[in-house]
């Protein structure tokens, strides 16, 4: 009855359990890798029922999404600081891609799973990933700022452009365990240059 009368307390308990499951999963991921960890392992380590885990995280990769979200939130804070310092928004877009790749090299197991979820063929999975890891949302905000600065065409749909930039970053992040960081940065720069300027040589 007390819990029913105090929904705030109930929600705090739920959030505490959610955070405990996330911490437990992160510890197991670091010890065994994501591929080597099952939902049953997480439930056992957290001393909860398997269904309790699924009540908070519908599939194992959802843990990685929450762990990876911090990278994008930190990138957003850094981006805002640079915009306030006067850096053009299109330059910040490039930096966001570099920051994400750099972060991925420090935690490739999680980064690869997050990238694959963002690119998932199931639109529901991809949408959930985009909600938890708002890379595309950050890029669209920067592109909107670039339009205000006169850096891109007024009529160009920033949501489409943001989706393309996001896909490039995610696809390169998915390769972080099998390619050198320098090669990934080079591909990022080339891909962004193509998106911004195309590949056709223009006459003077």
Secondary structure, 3 states (H helix, E strand, C coil): CHHHHCHHHHHHHHHHHHHHHHHHHHHHHHHHCCCCCCHHHHHHHHCCCHHHHHHHCCCCHHHHHHHHHHHHHHHHHHHHHHHHCCCCHHHHHHHHHHHHHHHHHHCHHHHHHHHHHHCCCCHHHHHHHHHHCCHHHHHHHHHHHHHHCCCCCCCCCHHHHHHHHHHHHHHHHCCCCCCCHHHHHHHHHHHHHHHHHCCCCCCC
